[in-house]
Amino acid sequence: MLVAGRAGPEAGRADPDAGRNDLDAGRADLDAGRNDPPYRLVVLDFDGTLANTFPWFARVLPGVADRYGFRRPTADEVEALRALDARGVMRRLGVAGWKLPFIARHMHGLAARDAGALALFPGIPALLGRLREGGIALALVSSNREDVVRRVLGPDCAGLIGHYACGAGVFGKARRFAAVVRASGVSPGRVLCLGDELRDHAAAARAGLAFGAVTWGYTRGPALAAAGPAHLFATPEAVAAALLPPAARAA
């Protein structure tokens, strides 16, 4: 005896609520995707990205040149250097490669001496806060010393950054990037390195990470754009607009 199905026209009629439920589920998945930031971790540079240190750099550079025996740039030439990568700057000024660690150590000491006069770019504290509120973890990789970085950031901004890898060599950031990503547990495809120099871009590429270039720092925008970063940002607000989901952007 057949008892499982009802005969008649209702037997083949689709449940209208089933289709509606599927549509609602699809919309929910789409909304969830829209509210998920494209990157889960942003690895920040410090000098020229968070902190406005180029005027300080230009001011101390002549004395450093005299101390370490490379050519003093003219005022006009300092601006021209901003279109070059770090190796191009070294060639232009005649900096011997073997002197670079000594020069870097000396400049870090000068930065520590002058840290009280260094400041973050306008909009950076708000950007860091919004990224964290939007569910994006923050790390920082810098050639500068951690004590200097933290002092310039101040306790509130410094506390938003979960991992610091400071004291990297001028050309040693790629290893630091890779180590930070491993420690974070975030997939490399969900990581963005944010920096203002061509060497930052090169280091991110060597580490297999996306790079977002900011145009308010050391290297000029056209030179950064020519290198083909994943993102090119003219303001901190543009960073938030690109990286935060709509709900977090509106907050």
N, C-alpha and C positions, 0 to 999 in steps of 0.2 A: 504494500500500500504506500502510495506517495503522499507524504505529509509535510515535507520540508519546504515546498514552495507553493505560493498562492497562484492559481491560474487566473487569467483575465488580463485586462489592459494594465493594471497596476504593477504586474510582475516585472515588466521591463522599464518602468518609469524611474528615472534617476532622481536621487535625493537632492533637491535644490540647495539645501544647507551644506552639503558636502562640497560643492563647487565654491560656495561662498567662503567656507572655512579654509579651503586651499588658497583662495585669493588673499584672504586676510593673513594667512601664514606667510605667503610670499611677500606681502607688503611689510610685514614685521621684519622679515629677514633683510629686505632692502633698507628699511629704516635703520636696522642695527648696523648694516654696512656703512651707511652714511654717517653714523655717529661714532664710527671707529676711526681713529686717526691713522693716516697712511704710514706713520712711523711710530714705533713704540719707544725708541731711544734716540735722543739727539746728543751727539758728542760735540761739545763746544770748544772753540778756541778762545783765548783770552785777549791778548794784545791785538787791538784793531778790530776785534769782533764784539767783545763785551766792554772793553776799556779803551778810552780814547787816548792812546799812548803815542801816536805818531808825532804830535808836536813836541813831546818830551824827547823822543828818539832823535828828531832833527836837531834839537838843541844840544844834546850831549854828543852827537856823532863827531863833530870836529875834534873835540878833546880825545875821544877814543881813537880817532885816526892818528893824531899826533903820538899817542902813547904806544900804538902798535905798528906804526910805520906804514900805513897805507894812505892813499891820497885823500885829502879833504875835498868833498864835493862842494861846488859852488851852490848858491841858493837856488838858481835855476835848475841845476843838475839834480838836486834833491828831489824836485818834483818829477823829473824825467825818470828817476830810479823807480818810481811807483808803477811804471809800466813793465818792469822786468821781474823775472823770478829771482830767487835768492842767489843762485849761481851766477846769473847775469849781473847782479849787483856786485858780487865779489870780483868778477872779471873787470867790471867797469872801474872799480876803485883800487884794483890791484891787491886784494886781500889774499894772502897765502893761506891755503887750506889748513896747514898744520897749526896756524895761529887761531883758527876759529873757536876751539874750545876755551882758550884763554880769553878771547874777546867776549865770548858769551858769558863766561863766569864774571868778568869785570862788569859787564852791562847789567847782569842780575844784581850785583852789589849796588850799582847806581840806582837801579829800580827800587831796591829795598830802602835806600837812603831817601828817595824822593816819593815813596809810596803815598805819603800823606797828601801830596799835591796831584795825584792821579785820580781820575774819576771815570765812572761808567758813562757810556753814551746815553743821552736821553731816550727813554722808552725801554731800556734794557731791563730794569727791575720789573716793570709791568709784564714784559714778554716772558721772563722766567716764571713769574707767578702764574700766568695764563697757561703756559705749556704744562706745568705741573698739575694745575687744576683740570686740564683737559686730558689727564691720564698719560702724559708723555714723561718718561724718565729722563733725567739729565745727568750727563757726565762731562768732565772737562779734561782735555789734554792740552798741555802748554809747555813751551820751553822755559817759561818763567818759573820762579820758585813758588811753592804752595803757600808759604807764609805771606808773600807779597800779594798773590792772587786773592787770598782770603781777606787780607786787610782792605784791599780796594773794593772787593765785593761787599764787604760789611756782613755782619752776622745773619741778617735776614736772607739776603740773596745767597750767601754761601751755604746756608742750610737747605736750600732748595736743590742743591747739586749732590747727587748720591755717591759719586765716585770721582776722585781726583787722581790724575796721573801727570804729575808736574816734573820739571827738570829734564824733559826730553831734549835730545840733541837737535840741532837745527834741522838735520835731515833724518831724524830718528822717530818721527811721529807714527809711521806706519805700524811699527811693532807695538807701540802704545795703544793705537786704535784697536788692533787685533786682540790685545790682552783685555782691554776694557769690554769689548763685545763678548768675549768668552766668559768673563766674570759675570756679565749681566744676564746671560742665558737667553738674550733676545736673538732671533734669527737675523743674520747679516742683511737680509733683504728688507728688514723693518728698521734699519738704522740709518740715520742721516748725520754726516759730519758737517758742521757749520763753521766756516772760516773765511778769512779775508785775503789770503795769500795763495799764490800759485803753488807753493810748496805744500800747503794744506791739501789742495786738490790732488796733487801727485801722490801724497801719502795715503789719502782716502782710496784712490784708485788702486794702489799697491795692496791695500788691505781688502779690496773687493767691496767697498762701501760707496753708497751714493754721497754726493757732495753738494751742499748748498753754499753758494758764494754770496757774501755780503759786500756791497759796494761802498760802504762808509768807512772802510779801514785803510790799510796800508796800500794795497794794490788797486789801481784804477779799474772801474767797471768794464771798459772795452777790452782790457787785457784778460780779465776774468771771463768775460763772455766768450772770447775767442777760444778759450780752453774747453768749452762745452760742458759746464757743470749741469747737474740735474735740475738745479734751481738757481735763479739769480735774483737776489733780494735787494731792493733799494732802501728799505726802511725796516725797523723791527716790526712794525704793524703788518708789513707784507709777509713776514715770516709766520706770524700768527694766523693770517688769513689763509695761507697755503697749507699749514700743518694741522690746524685744529678743525674738527668736524663742525658742521653748522651750529649745532646746539651750544658748543663751547665758545664759538666765535661770538654768538649773540649774548653770552653771559657777561 
